[in-house]
């Protein structure tokens, strides 16, 4: 039993060292990846994986159907910008599309 216990302890110590070595190797790999990414940024190169992720995130964000700002909803409910006097100092507002599914930014300033 003592031999089995010492063998188990030795195996656990070995596993612990293996785990530490793996953690160190992963840290080194991460450091190298960060260094490569930094060198790409300095050189003006674009990481294709990052570009794909960015494009996917933008596509996902555009697909969200979020409500507009509360003030813009109030103005729309009260008859729109022609029926409501707004004195907030905002330079723009969100305007609902004709189909009612999308909102877009519109400047509040009158064109001269």
Contact map, one row per residue, 1 for C-alpha under 8 A:
1111100000000000000000000000000000000000000000000000000000000000000000000000000000000000000000000000000000000000
1111110000000000000000000000000000000000000000000000000000000000000000000000000000000000000000000000000000000000
1111111000000000000000000000000000000000000000000000000000000000000000000000000000000000000000000000000000000000
1111111100000000000000000000000000000000000000000000000000000000000000000000000000000000000000000000000000000000
1111111110000000000000000000000000000000000000000000000000000000000000000000000000000000000000000000000000000000
0111111111000000000000000000000000000000000000000000000000000000000000000000000000000000000000000000000000000000
0011111111100000000000000000000000000000000000000000000000000000000000000000000000000000000000000000000000000000
0001111111110000000000000000000000000000000000000000000000000000000000000000000000000000000000000000000000000000
0000111111111000000000000000000000000000000000000000000000000000000000000000000000000000000000000000000000000000
0000011111111100000000000000000000000000000000000000000000000000000000000000000000000000000000000000000000000000
0000001111111110000000000000000000000000000000000000000000000000000000000000000000000000000000000000000000000000
0000000111111111000000000000000000000000000000000000000000000000000000000000000000000000000000000000000000000000
0000000011111111100000000000000000000000000000000000000000000000000000000000000000000000000000000000000000000000
0000000001111111110000000000000000000000000000000000000000000000000000000000000000000000000000000000000000000000
0000000000111111111000000000000000000000000000000000000000000000000000000000000000000000000000000000000000000000
0000000000011111111100000000000000000000000000000000000000000000000000000000000000000000000000000000000000000000
0000000000001111111110000000000000000000000000000000000000000000000000000000000000000000000000000000000000000000
0000000000000111111111000000000000000000000000000000000000000000000000000000000000000000000000000000000000000000
0000000000000011111111100000000000000000000000000000000000000000000000000000000000000000000000000000000000000000
0000000000000001111111110000000000000000000000000000000000000000000000000000000000000000000000000000000000000000
0000000000000000111111111000000000000000000000000000000000000000000000000000000000000000000000000000000000000000
0000000000000000011111111100000000000000000000000000000000000000000000000000000000000000000000000000000000000000
0000000000000000001111111110000000000000000000000000000000000000000000000000000000000000000000000000000000000000
0000000000000000000111111111000000000000000000000000000000000000000000000000000000000000000000000000000000000000
0000000000000000000011111111100000000000000000000000000000000000000000000000000000000000000000000000000000000000
0000000000000000000001111111110000000000000000000000000000000000000000000000000000000000000000000000000000000000
0000000000000000000000111111111000000000000000000000000000000000000000000000000000000000000000000000000000000000
0000000000000000000000011111111100000000000000000000000000000000000000000000000000000000000000000000000000000000
0000000000000000000000001111111110000000000000000000000000000000000000000000000000000000000000000000000000000000
0000000000000000000000000111111111000000000000000000000000000000000000000000000000000000000000000000000000000000
0000000000000000000000000011111111100000000000000000000000000000000000000000000000000000000000000000000000000000
0000000000000000000000000001111111110000000000000000000000000000000000000000000000000000000000000000000000000000
0000000000000000000000000000111111111000000000000000000000000000000000000000000000000000000000000000000000000000
0000000000000000000000000000011111111100000000000000000000000000000000000000000000000000000000000000000000000000
0000000000000000000000000000001111111110000000000000000000000000000000000000000000000000000000000000000000000000
0000000000000000000000000000000111111111000000000000000000000000000000000000000000000000000000000000000000000000
0000000000000000000000000000000011111111100000100000000000000000000000000000000000000000000000000000000000000000
0000000000000000000000000000000001111111110000000000000000000000000000000000000000000000000000000000000000000000
0000000000000000000000000000000000111111111000000000000000000000000000000000000000000000000000000000000000000000
0000000000000000000000000000000000011111111111100000000000000000000000000000000000000000000000000000000000000000
0000000000000000000000000000000000001111111111000000000000000000000000000000000000000000000000000000000000000000
0000000000000000000000000000000000000111111110000000000000000000000000000000000000000000000000000000000000000000
0000000000000000000000000000000000000011111110000000000000000000000000000000000000000000000000000000000000000000
0000000000000000000000000000000000000001111111000000000000000000000000000000000000000000000000000000000000000000
0000000000000000000000000000000000000001111111100000000000000000000000000000000000000000000000000000000000000000
0000000000000000000000000000000000000001100111110110000000000000000000000000000000000000000000000000000000000000
0000000000000000000000000000000000001001000011111110000000000000000000000000000000000000000000000000000000000000
0000000000000000000000000000000000000000000001111111000000000000000000000000000000000000000000000000000000000000
0000000000000000000000000000000000000000000000111111100000000000000000000000000000000000000000000000000000000000
0000000000000000000000000000000000000000000001111111110000000000000000000000000000000000000000000000000000000000
0000000000000000000000000000000000000000000001111111111000000000000000000000000000000000000000000000000000000000
0000000000000000000000000000000000000000000000011111111100000000000000000000000000000000000000000000000000000000
0000000000000000000000000000000000000000000000001111111110000000000000000000000000000000000000000000000000000000
0000000000000000000000000000000000000000000000000111111111000000000000000000000000000000000000000000000000000000
0000000000000000000000000000000000000000000000000011111111100000000000000000000000000000000000000000000000000000
0000000000000000000000000000000000000000000000000001111111110000000000000000000000000000000000000000000000000000
0000000000000000000000000000000000000000000000000000111111111000000000000000000000000000000000000000000000000000
0000000000000000000000000000000000000000000000000000011111111100000000000000000000000000000000000000000000000000
0000000000000000000000000000000000000000000000000000001111111110000000000000000000000000000000000000000000000000
0000000000000000000000000000000000000000000000000000000111111111000000000000000000000000000000000000000000000000
0000000000000000000000000000000000000000000000000000000011111111000000000000000000000000000000000000000000000000
0000000000000000000000000000000000000000000000000000000001111111100000000000000000000000000000000000000000000000
0000000000000000000000000000000000000000000000000000000000111111100000000000000000000000000000000000000000000000
0000000000000000000000000000000000000000000000000000000000011111110000000000000000000000000000000000000000000000
0000000000000000000000000000000000000000000000000000000000000111111000000000000000000000000000000000110000000000
0000000000000000000000000000000000000000000000000000000000000001111100000000000000000000000000000000000000000000
0000000000000000000000000000000000000000000000000000000000000000111110000000000000000000000000000000000000000000
0000000000000000000000000000000000000000000000000000000000000000011111011000000000000000000001000000001000000000
0000000000000000000000000000000000000000000000000000000000000000001111111000000000000000000001000000000000000000
0000000000000000000000000000000000000000000000000000000000000000000111111100000000000000000000000000000000000000
0000000000000000000000000000000000000000000000000000000000000000000011111110000000000000000000000000000000000000
0000000000000000000000000000000000000000000000000000000000000000000111111111000000000000000011100000000000000000
0000000000000000000000000000000000000000000000000000000000000000000111111111100000000000000000000000000000000000
0000000000000000000000000000000000000000000000000000000000000000000001111111110000000000000000000000000000000000
0000000000000000000000000000000000000000000000000000000000000000000000111111111110010000000000000000000000000000
0000000000000000000000000000000000000000000000000000000000000000000000011111111110000000000000000000000000000000
0000000000000000000000000000000000000000000000000000000000000000000000001111111100000000000000000000000000000000
0000000000000000000000000000000000000000000000000000000000000000000000000111111100110000000000000000000000000000
0000000000000000000000000000000000000000000000000000000000000000000000000011111111110000000000000000000000000000
0000000000000000000000000000000000000000000000000000000000000000000000000011111111110000000000000000000000000000
0000000000000000000000000000000000000000000000000000000000000000000000000011001111111100000000000000000000000000
0000000000000000000000000000000000000000000000000000000000000000000000000000001111111000000000000000000000000000
0000000000000000000000000000000000000000000000000000000000000000000000000000011111111000000000000000000000000000
0000000000000000000000000000000000000000000000000000000000000000000000000010011111111100000000000000000000000000
0000000000000000000000000000000000000000000000000000000000000000000000000000000011111110000000000000000000000000
0000000000000000000000000000000000000000000000000000000000000000000000000000000010011111000000000000000000000000
0000000000000000000000000000000000000000000000000000000000000000000000000000000000001111100000000000000000000000
0000000000000000000000000000000000000000000000000000000000000000000000000000000000000111110000000000000000000000
0000000000000000000000000000000000000000000000000000000000000000000000000000000000000011111000000000000000000000
0000000000000000000000000000000000000000000000000000000000000000000000000000000000000001111110000000000000010000
0000000000000000000000000000000000000000000000000000000000000000000000000000000000000000111110000000000000111000
0000000000000000000000000000000000000000000000000000000000000000000000000000000000000000011111000000000011111000
0000000000000000000000000000000000000000000000000000000000000000000000010000000000000000011111100000000011110000
0000000000000000000000000000000000000000000000000000000000000000000110010000000000000000000111110000001111000000
0000000000000000000000000000000000000000000000000000000000000000000000010000000000000000000011111000001111000000
0000000000000000000000000000000000000000000000000000000000000000000000000000000000000000000001111101111100000000
0000000000000000000000000000000000000000000000000000000000000000000000000000000000000000000000111111111100000000
0000000000000000000000000000000000000000000000000000000000000000000000000000000000000000000000011111100000000000
0000000000000000000000000000000000000000000000000000000000000000000000000000000000000000000000001111110000000000
0000000000000000000000000000000000000000000000000000000000000000000000000000000000000000000000011111111000000000
0000000000000000000000000000000000000000000000000000000000000000100000000000000000000000000000011111111000000000
0000000000000000000000000000000000000000000000000000000000000000100000000000000000000000000000011011111100000000
0000000000000000000000000000000000000000000000000000000000000000000100000000000000000000000001111001111110000000
0000000000000000000000000000000000000000000000000000000000000000000000000000000000000000000001111000011111000000
0000000000000000000000000000000000000000000000000000000000000000000000000000000000000000000111100000001111100000
0000000000000000000000000000000000000000000000000000000000000000000000000000000000000000000111100000000111110000
0000000000000000000000000000000000000000000000000000000000000000000000000000000000000000001110000000000011111100
0000000000000000000000000000000000000000000000000000000000000000000000000000000000000000011110000000000001111100
0000000000000000000000000000000000000000000000000000000000000000000000000000000000000000001100000000000000111110
0000000000000000000000000000000000000000000000000000000000000000000000000000000000000000000000000000000000111111
0000000000000000000000000000000000000000000000000000000000000000000000000000000000000000000000000000000000001111
0000000000000000000000000000000000000000000000000000000000000000000000000000000000000000000000000000000000000111
